[in-house]
Amino acid sequence: MNFYELIMKRRSVRNFNDQPIPVELVEKLLDAANNAPSGGNIQPLSIILVQESENKEKLAEIVGNQPWVKNAPLSMVFCLDYNCVKRWAVMSGTEFKGDQAFSHFLISYADVICAAQSVVLLAESLGLGSVYVGTIQSCMDQARQLLDIPEYVLPIMVLSLGYPKSIPHTIPKLKREVIVHHEQYQVRSDEEILQAFDQKYGDFSIKAEEYLEKAFIETIEADKQGADGWTEWAVSAMTKLEIRNNAEFLFKLRYPNDVMVKMNKHLIESFKNAGFDFFLEQNS
Ligand SMILES: Cc1cc2nc3c(=O)[nH]c(=O)nc-3n(C[C@H](O)[C@H](O)[C@H](O)COP(=O)(O)O)c2cc1C
């Protein structure tokens, strides 16, 4: 299989067997992360390896009881780390104010995800599967406490890895043409947008479980792994909220707008708790 084929066959894997990942492979994955591109080559990155049962269980719980975090042999917690960079700058007679500079933050966030994605692709090539767990962003305070993370470090992504027991077959994606523009951005017509997303998700009026398989595979996977009740919850919420189409499903049920907007306050608080404040200079 060539690299293109490997990338095209990658799916998020949430069902792992018990086989541990050999240490040499874990080291290779970490090398891939460490060798990823990084803005200014600053490398504001730390990765916490979570492998012990009790810690995996606790981590799984705080990220929203996602069973694959508990069941995977390894979860990597990718952290945006200014602790080391700041202390290094001070010891070198200067300062680093990334914790107050949104532009530093945006680049560093991209750095961390570049590193994580390098791990995803190398893992795939080594016969491993992986899944990102982004919900750690909603529980950064608990994660920092659980993992003993110091100030100026934000846990921003979990990547759970292991040998796949099963792999989801198809996951709908937009057609390539939808995301590509030549030379200049071409604003899509309403008709084109509707068609693009209809094509991605297909018919909404299929059986709820079949729909969830395409649009919220986590519910099916979680129930298979004994979490129990995710699918039932989603199906009954679809009825209760009178969900009529794919967009309503996403933005009324799965990521309700009011909840997402209200989350700002909580996130900003978590940032502050970790020593990050992008509005400090302007306010003072
Ligand atoms: C930023 C980000 C956060 C994600 N968070 C979660 C998560 O919390 N739980 C989960 O099971 N999958 C999570 N995923 C995986 C997505 O659900 C998955 O990538 C998507 O359904 C597309 O499937 P594919 O990866 O097989 O193409 C996340 C993916 C990304 C990129």
The ligand as an SDF file (V2000), in Angstrom:
LIG
                    3D

 31 33  0  0  0  0  0  0  0  0999 V2000
  -10.3310   17.7960   16.7990 C   0  0  0  0  0  0  0  0  0  0  0  0
  -10.9880   16.4400   16.8490 C   0  0  0  0  0  0  0  0  0  0  0  0
  -11.6630   16.0460   17.9800 C   0  0  0  0  0  0  0  0  0  0  0  0
  -12.2570   14.7810   18.0410 C   0  0  0  0  0  0  0  0  0  0  0  0
  -12.8410   14.3730   19.1950 N   0  0  0  0  0  0  0  0  0  0  0  0
  -13.3580   13.1300   19.2740 C   0  0  0  0  0  0  0  0  0  0  0  0
  -13.9080   12.6630   20.5040 C   0  0  0  0  0  0  0  0  0  0  0  0
  -13.9410   13.3710   21.5130 O   0  0  0  0  0  0  0  0  0  0  0  0
  -14.3520   11.3810   20.5370 N   0  0  0  0  0  0  0  0  0  0  0  0
  -14.3120   10.5600   19.4580 C   0  0  0  0  0  0  0  0  0  0  0  0
  -14.7230    9.4100   19.5700 O   0  0  0  0  0  0  0  0  0  0  0  0
  -13.8330   10.9890   18.2610 N   0  0  0  0  0  0  0  0  0  0  0  0
  -13.3440   12.2510   18.1580 C   0  0  0  0  0  0  0  0  0  0  0  0
  -12.7940   12.6780   16.9860 N   0  0  0  0  0  0  0  0  0  0  0  0
  -12.7910   11.8100   15.8010 C   0  0  0  0  0  0  0  0  0  0  0  0
  -13.8800   12.2330   14.8100 C   0  0  0  0  0  0  0  0  0  0  0  0
  -15.1300   11.8440   15.3020 O   0  0  0  0  0  0  0  0  0  0  0  0
  -13.5850   11.5930   13.4580 C   0  0  0  0  0  0  0  0  0  0  0  0
  -12.3550   12.0700   12.9680 O   0  0  0  0  0  0  0  0  0  0  0  0
  -14.6940   11.8950   12.4510 C   0  0  0  0  0  0  0  0  0  0  0  0
  -15.8770   11.2510   12.8020 O   0  0  0  0  0  0  0  0  0  0  0  0
  -14.3050   11.4670   11.0450 C   0  0  0  0  0  0  0  0  0  0  0  0
  -13.9960   10.0970   11.0410 O   0  0  0  0  0  0  0  0  0  0  0  0
  -12.5840    9.5780   10.5080 P   0  0  0  0  0  0  0  0  0  0  0  0
  -11.5220   10.0680   11.4490 O   0  0  0  0  0  0  0  0  0  0  0  0
  -12.7040    8.0860   10.5200 O   0  0  0  0  0  0  0  0  0  0  0  0
  -12.3950   10.1570    9.1410 O   0  0  0  0  0  0  0  0  0  0  0  0
  -12.1930   13.9230   16.9080 C   0  0  0  0  0  0  0  0  0  0  0  0
  -11.5060   14.3300   15.7650 C   0  0  0  0  0  0  0  0  0  0  0  0
  -10.8920   15.5600   15.7350 C   0  0  0  0  0  0  0  0  0  0  0  0
  -10.1250   15.9550   14.5040 C   0  0  0  0  0  0  0  0  0  0  0  0
  1  2  1  0
  2  3  1  0
  2 30  2  0
  3  4  2  0
  4  5  1  0
  4 28  1  0
  5  6  2  0
  6  7  1  0
  6 13  1  0
  7  8  2  0
  7  9  1  0
  9 10  1  0
 10 11  2  0
 10 12  1  0
 12 13  2  0
 13 14  1  0
 14 15  1  0
 14 28  1  0
 15 16  1  0
 16 17  1  0
 16 18  1  0
 18 19  1  0
 18 20  1  0
 20 21  1  0
 20 22  1  0
 22 23  1  0
 23 24  1  0
 24 25  2  0
 24 26  1  0
 24 27  1  0
 28 29  2  0
 29 30  1  0
 30 31  1  0
M  END
$$$$
